[in-house]
Amino acid sequence: MTSLPSRRRFLAAGAGAALGIGTLGATASMAAAAPADTQHDFGAEETRTLDELYRDALAEGGKLVIYAGGDLANSGSGAGARAAFRQRFPEIDLNLIVDYSKYHDVRVDNQLATNTLVPDVVQLQTLHDFTRWKREGRLLHYKPAGFGKLHRKFKDPDGAWVAGMVIAFSYLYDVAAAGTNAPQTPLDLVDPRWKGAIASSYPHDDDAVLYLYALYAETYGWDWVAGLAAQQPKFARGSFSPGTAINNKEAIIGVGTGGNPTSTGPVRMGMADGHSFMAWGQRIAILRQAANPTAAKLYLNWQLSTERQTSNNWSVRTDVAPPTGLKPIWEYPNANVDGFPRFMEDRARVERLKQTFALYFGEVKGDPTPGWLGLHPGA
């Protein structure tokens, strides 16, 4: 096996480089990209089984580093993926590091600019980064097994990225506490009876929550936003926080969070016909300079496997049916699956909306819920 310089040596060499140099060194980065796998045609889908990829990943060194977008280091979807992958492939030394996507993406940019790249795989909410990274030649074009079964909304046609899971945001409510007057649509959230009973993640801290609030403002008007502000909602960082507030009996309604749309339990997700919610495919890509490309391919193939996809509310695959009571996510026009990627590409609009919602709801307060991870977590 070819001896590669260690990440620690790269860190020492690049420690003094400036933040955010952008595309400087792109030519050198391309030259230093991971060697092509000449035994496999990347224009076609992967033909190796998961067990074969597992064997090859162990022969490569058995390590894998993933930067995953999320709210908490040791819980949520990131931790679930970490535990499930380790159970299936126990000999892979997996380091899955959770942080807000808006910090992971610029962290990767800075690492590329300073030749100190840590992750092999990026799994993020910042969809616009994947189209940019593709233009810059940063991503490995690779088509995992089942690529042809992915819905067209959830894959780059050249295999630069795929969506590994569907995430949906709306509002939740405590069934027992809401009683017979439970909110049936987002319009009901401004009813005076809910004053002081609403928790929300900050829309100007999370672009997915921001898009949900933008849809509300577009549909119901800015008077609705003012009405919601008058309800004195309790804002906190992290999209998990509204659900936590409900479970702790600190709120009856939570806005800007995910949930189980088929739940018949004590907390329900609002998803009324004709009223907007939002859903997207969380994108995953292998970086061209990945130190462990085979292990990265194993992860993508595992995430897109039918076994893994059937564990989700909605699948990104067209051949995996959703649970009873749900349609495929792309059949819900009010899920705005097409709208969120367009929204994320328009960074000027995103910044204007962030500052506008800050005027209504105040500035974001509190430390990031995954903690402060610095420039090179996982190195």
Secondary structure per residue as TSV (DSSP state, phi and psi in degrees):
chain	resnum	aa	ss	phi	psi
A	1	M	-	360.0	137.6
A	2	T	-	-66.6	136.3
A	3	S	-	-82.2	121.0
A	4	L	-	-102.7	147.9
A	5	P	-	-59.0	142.9
A	6	S	-	-72.1	156.9
A	7	R	H	-61.8	-36.5
A	8	R	H	-62.2	-38.9
A	9	R	H	-68.0	-37.9
A	10	F	H	-62.0	-40.5
A	11	L	H	-62.5	-42.5
A	12	A	H	-64.9	-39.3
A	13	A	H	-69.4	-32.2
A	14	G	H	-103.8	7.7
A	15	A	T	-61.7	-29.1
A	16	G	T	-94.1	3.2
A	17	A	S	-73.2	152.4
A	18	A	-	-76.6	153.7
A	19	L	T	-73.3	138.6
A	20	G	T	66.2	47.4
A	21	I	-	-71.4	-14.3
A	22	G	T	81.6	-125.5
A	23	T	T	-95.2	7.8
A	24	L	T	-59.2	135.8
A	25	G	T	82.5	11.1
A	26	A	H	-60.9	-39.7
A	27	T	H	-63.8	-43.2
A	28	A	H	-65.8	-36.9
A	29	S	H	-64.2	-40.9
A	30	M	H	-62.6	-39.6
A	31	A	H	-67.4	-29.5
A	32	A	T	-91.5	4.8
A	33	A	S	-61.6	159.6
A	34	A	-	-58.1	139.7
A	35	P	-	-58.9	146.4
A	36	A	-	-68.7	145.2
A	37	D	-	-86.4	101.6
A	38	T	T	-74.8	-8.9
A	39	Q	T	-87.0	-6.8
A	40	H	S	-134.2	140.9
A	41	D	-	-89.6	111.1
A	42	F	T	-75.8	-2.9
A	43	G	T	-79.5	-16.3
A	44	A	S	-111.7	168.3
A	45	E	-	-72.0	154.7
A	46	E	-	-58.3	136.0
A	47	T	-	-107.6	-13.8
A	48	R	S	-72.4	144.1
A	49	T	-	-74.3	169.3
A	50	L	H	-61.2	-39.3
A	51	D	H	-66.5	-36.8
A	52	E	H	-68.4	-41.7
A	53	L	H	-64.3	-37.9
A	54	Y	H	-59.8	-47.2
A	55	R	H	-59.8	-44.9
A	56	D	H	-69.0	-34.2
A	57	A	H	-67.3	-36.9
A	58	L	H	-66.1	-39.8
A	59	A	H	-64.9	-30.2
A	60	E	H	-70.6	-25.0
A	61	G	T	143.4	-16.8
A	62	G	S	73.0	25.2
A	63	K	E	-118.7	152.8
A	64	L	E	-155.8	130.0
A	65	V	E	-120.8	127.0
A	66	I	E	-124.3	131.9
A	67	Y	E	-98.2	114.6
A	68	A	E	-118.5	135.7
A	69	G	E	-74.5	136.5
A	70	G	-	177.1	-179.8
A	71	D	S	-102.3	-26.7
A	72	L	-	-135.3	141.1
A	73	A	T	-65.8	-36.3
A	74	N	T	-124.0	23.1
A	75	S	S	-152.0	174.5
A	76	G	S	85.0	-164.8
A	77	S	H	-65.4	-32.8
A	78	G	H	-63.3	-46.2
A	79	A	H	-67.3	-36.1
A	80	G	H	-62.7	-43.6
A	81	A	H	-65.1	-40.3
A	82	R	H	-59.9	-48.0
A	83	A	H	-67.1	-42.2
A	84	A	H	-67.6	-39.7
A	85	F	H	-66.3	-42.9
A	86	R	H	-65.1	-34.3
A	87	Q	H	-67.4	-40.6
A	88	R	H	-76.3	-34.3
A	89	F	S	-131.2	70.3
A	90	P	T	-65.4	-20.1
A	91	E	T	-89.6	-3.9
A	92	I	S	-81.8	128.7
A	93	D	E	-82.7	88.3
A	94	L	E	-91.0	131.0
A	95	N	E	-123.8	96.1
A	96	L	E	-101.7	113.7
A	97	I	E	-108.5	119.4
A	98	V	E	-98.0	132.3
A	99	D	E	-157.2	168.2
A	100	Y	-	-57.7	137.1
A	101	S	H	-57.9	-33.6
A	102	K	H	-70.3	-13.8
A	103	Y	H	-96.6	-37.6
A	104	H	H	-62.3	-40.2
A	105	D	H	-66.4	-45.4
A	106	V	H	-72.9	-27.1
A	107	R	H	-61.8	-45.4
A	108	V	H	-64.0	-42.7
A	109	D	H	-57.9	-44.2
A	110	N	H	-68.3	-38.6
A	111	Q	H	-64.1	-39.6
A	112	L	H	-64.5	-40.4
A	113	A	H	-67.6	-27.2
A	114	T	T	-107.0	9.6
A	115	N	T	56.1	43.7
A	116	T	-	-131.1	37.9
A	117	L	-	-62.1	132.9
A	118	V	-	-102.9	-53.6
A	119	P	-	-79.2	156.2
A	120	D	S	-94.2	-34.4
A	121	V	E	-127.8	141.0
A	122	V	E	-117.0	135.4
A	123	Q	E	-135.2	95.0
A	124	L	E	-135.9	159.7
A	125	Q	S	-83.1	-20.1
A	126	T	-	-77.9	79.9
A	127	L	H	-60.8	-32.3
A	128	H	H	-65.7	-25.5
A	129	D	H	-65.1	-33.1
A	130	F	H	-70.6	-37.7
A	131	T	H	-69.1	-37.0
A	132	R	H	-68.2	-47.3
A	133	W	H	-61.2	-34.4
A	134	K	H	-63.5	-46.3
A	135	R	H	-58.9	-36.3
A	136	E	T	-81.3	-2.5
A	137	G	T	75.0	24.6
A	138	R	-	-86.1	-16.7
A	139	L	B	-108.2	143.4
A	140	L	-	-79.8	125.6
A	141	H	-	-79.6	117.5
A	142	Y	-	-154.4	135.2
A	143	K	-	-114.7	105.1
A	144	P	-	-66.0	164.6
A	145	A	T	-56.9	136.6
A	146	G	T	87.1	4.4
A	147	F	G	-55.7	-39.3
A	148	G	G	-67.7	-18.0
A	149	K	G	-90.9	-6.9
A	150	L	B	-71.9	139.7
A	151	H	-	-63.4	144.9
A	152	R	G	-58.6	-26.0
A	153	K	G	-70.7	-15.2
A	154	F	G	-116.2	29.6
A	155	K	B	-159.4	148.5
A	156	D	-	-81.4	133.0
A	157	P	T	-60.4	-24.7
A	158	D	T	-93.1	0.7
A	159	G	S	80.5	17.5
A	160	A	S	-68.6	-29.5
A	161	W	-	-154.5	158.5
A	162	V	E	-134.2	160.7
A	163	A	E	-95.6	129.6
A	164	G	E	-95.3	-19.4
A	165	M	E	-158.9	156.8
A	166	V	E	-102.0	131.2
A	167	I	E	-121.1	137.6
A	168	A	E	-127.2	138.8
A	169	F	E	-118.3	140.5
A	170	S	E	-157.1	-139.7
A	171	Y	E	-123.0	154.5
A	172	L	E	-120.0	161.3
A	173	Y	E	-150.2	150.7
A	174	D	E	-80.0	114.0
A	175	V	H	-60.6	-48.1
A	176	A	H	-67.2	-43.2
A	177	A	H	-70.9	-33.7
A	178	A	H	-74.9	-30.7
A	179	G	G	66.3	-150.3
A	180	T	G	-72.9	-12.9
A	181	N	G	-102.6	29.9
A	182	A	-	-57.1	144.3
A	183	P	-	-65.8	125.4
A	184	Q	-	-91.1	-24.9
A	185	T	S	-144.8	166.4
A	186	P	G	-58.6	-25.7
A	187	L	G	-58.1	-32.7
A	188	D	G	-70.8	-13.6
A	189	L	G	-68.1	-19.8
A	190	V	G	-94.6	6.9
A	191	D	S	-65.3	132.7
A	192	P	G	-55.8	-21.9
A	193	R	G	-66.0	-15.1
A	194	W	G	-99.4	9.8
A	195	K	T	-61.5	128.9
A	196	G	T	77.7	5.8
A	197	A	-	-116.0	10.7
A	198	I	E	-114.1	135.4
A	199	A	E	-117.0	146.9
A	200	S	E	-149.6	148.9
A	201	S	E	-78.3	152.3
A	202	Y	-	-67.7	125.5
A	203	P	T	-68.6	-24.6
A	204	H	T	-93.1	15.9
A	205	D	T	-118.1	-18.4
A	206	D	-	-139.3	120.2
A	207	D	H	-65.1	-28.2
A	208	A	H	-70.8	-42.7
A	209	V	H	-65.3	-38.3
A	210	L	H	-58.8	-43.1
A	211	Y	H	-65.4	-40.5
A	212	L	H	-59.5	-46.7
A	213	Y	H	-65.7	-35.4
A	214	A	H	-63.9	-39.0
A	215	L	H	-63.1	-42.1
A	216	Y	H	-61.5	-45.1
A	217	A	H	-63.8	-39.9
A	218	E	H	-67.7	-37.1
A	219	T	H	-82.0	-43.9
A	220	Y	H	-106.9	-10.8
A	221	G	-	94.4	160.7
A	222	W	H	-70.5	-19.1
A	223	D	H	-64.1	-34.0
A	224	W	H	-64.0	-42.4
A	225	V	H	-61.6	-43.4
A	226	A	H	-62.3	-39.3
A	227	G	H	-64.0	-37.9
A	228	L	H	-67.2	-41.4
A	229	A	H	-59.3	-36.5
A	230	A	H	-68.5	-17.0
A	231	Q	T	-75.4	-5.2
A	232	Q	-	55.3	54.7
A	233	P	-	-65.0	152.3
A	234	K	E	-92.3	111.8
A	235	F	E	-95.5	145.0
A	236	A	E	-151.2	161.2
A	237	R	S	-79.6	146.4
A	238	G	S	95.9	128.1
A	239	S	T	-70.7	-12.1
A	240	F	T	-75.5	-21.0
A	241	S	H	-63.4	-36.6
A	242	P	H	-63.1	-41.1
A	243	G	H	-64.1	-39.1
A	244	T	H	-62.5	-41.7
A	245	A	H	-62.9	-38.6
A	246	I	H	-66.5	-47.0
A	247	N	H	-62.9	-30.6
A	248	N	T	-87.6	6.4
A	249	K	T	61.4	29.5
A	250	E	S	-95.0	-10.0
A	251	A	-	-154.4	158.5
A	252	I	S	-100.9	-31.1
A	253	I	E	-124.7	141.8
A	254	G	E	-125.4	136.6
A	255	V	E	-122.5	142.2
A	256	G	E	78.7	51.3
A	257	T	E	-155.5	167.6
A	258	G	-	-99.3	168.9
A	259	G	-	-170.2	-179.6
A	260	N	-	-94.2	111.2
A	261	P	T	-70.0	-13.0
A	262	T	T	-104.2	6.4
A	263	S	-	-64.5	137.1
A	264	T	-	-111.8	17.9
A	265	G	S	-84.8	-161.6
A	266	P	S	-73.4	-16.7
A	267	V	E	-122.5	129.0
A	268	R	E	-116.6	154.0
A	269	M	E	-104.3	129.3
A	270	G	E	-80.7	124.8
A	271	M	-	-149.6	56.3
A	272	A	-	-71.8	141.3
A	273	D	T	-57.4	137.2
A	274	G	T	81.8	-0.7
A	275	H	S	-121.3	139.5
A	276	S	-	-72.3	138.6
A	277	F	-	-131.4	-171.9
A	278	M	E	-142.3	144.8
A	279	A	E	-143.7	153.1
A	280	W	E	-151.4	163.9
A	281	G	E	-95.5	118.4
A	282	Q	E	-68.7	117.6
A	283	R	E	-82.4	145.9
A	284	I	E	-131.0	139.2
A	285	A	E	-148.4	155.7
A	286	I	E	-99.6	128.7
A	287	L	B	-74.8	140.0
A	288	R	T	-60.9	-29.7
A	289	Q	T	-92.6	16.3
A	290	A	-	-57.1	134.7
A	291	A	S	-75.1	-21.4
A	292	N	-	-130.6	66.4
A	293	P	H	-65.9	-32.5
A	294	T	H	-71.5	-41.9
A	295	A	H	-62.3	-35.8
A	296	A	H	-63.7	-41.0
A	297	K	H	-65.5	-38.4
A	298	L	H	-57.8	-43.9
A	299	Y	H	-63.4	-45.5
A	300	L	H	-62.7	-44.7
A	301	N	H	-63.3	-39.0
A	302	W	H	-65.5	-44.4
A	303	Q	H	-61.7	-34.1
A	304	L	H	-93.3	-0.5
A	305	S	S	-65.0	151.3
A	306	T	H	-61.7	-34.7
A	307	E	H	-60.0	-44.6
A	308	R	H	-71.8	-40.5
A	309	Q	H	-68.9	-28.7
A	310	T	T	-73.8	-8.3
A	311	S	T	-86.4	-2.2
A	312	N	S	-103.4	159.1
A	313	N	S	-61.0	-47.3
A	314	W	S	-125.7	142.8
A	315	S	-	-101.6	155.8
A	316	V	S	-86.8	-6.5
A	317	R	B	-94.7	143.9
A	318	T	T	-79.2	-15.9
A	319	D	T	-101.5	12.0
A	320	V	S	-118.2	114.0
A	321	A	-	-75.7	145.7
A	322	P	-	-73.8	167.4
A	323	P	-	-59.9	159.0
A	324	T	T	-54.6	132.4
A	325	G	T	100.1	-9.9
A	326	L	-	-117.7	151.1
A	327	K	-	-100.4	163.6
A	328	P	-	-54.1	144.3
A	329	I	G	-59.8	-31.5
A	330	W	G	-72.8	-6.4
A	331	E	G	-93.4	2.2
A	332	Y	-	-102.3	102.2
A	333	P	G	-62.9	-28.3
A	334	N	G	-80.9	1.2
A	335	A	G	-83.6	-16.2
A	336	N	-	57.0	41.5
A	337	V	T	-62.7	-35.1
A	338	D	T	-77.0	-29.5
A	339	G	H	-71.6	-37.2
A	340	F	H	-65.0	-44.6
A	341	P	H	-59.0	-39.7
A	342	R	H	-64.5	-42.4
A	343	F	H	-58.7	-44.0
A	344	M	H	-67.3	-27.3
A	345	E	H	-74.2	-24.1
A	346	D	-	-92.6	78.8
A	347	R	H	-67.3	-28.5
A	348	A	H	-65.3	-43.0
A	349	R	H	-64.7	-42.0
A	350	V	H	-57.0	-46.7
A	351	E	H	-65.7	-38.7
A	352	R	H	-62.5	-43.6
A	353	L	H	-67.5	-37.4
A	354	K	H	-56.5	-47.8
A	355	Q	H	-71.0	-32.0
A	356	T	H	-65.9	-46.0
A	357	F	H	-67.6	-28.4
A	358	A	H	-62.6	-33.9
A	359	L	H	-65.7	-35.9
A	360	Y	H	-79.5	-38.7
A	361	F	H	-115.5	-5.4
A	362	G	-	90.2	167.6
A	363	E	-	-71.7	155.2
A	364	V	-	-65.8	134.6
A	365	K	-	-125.9	147.3
A	366	G	S	105.4	156.3
A	367	D	-	-74.9	157.7
A	368	P	-	-58.6	137.4
A	369	T	T	-68.6	-23.9
A	370	P	T	-80.7	-4.2
A	371	G	-	93.4	-179.9
A	372	W	-	-98.0	112.5
A	373	L	-	-97.7	-10.9
A	374	G	-	79.6	-164.4
A	375	L	S	-82.9	-31.2
A	376	H	-	-135.8	52.7
A	377	P	T	-62.3	140.6
A	378	G	T	90.3	-4.3
A	379	A	-	-73.8	360.0
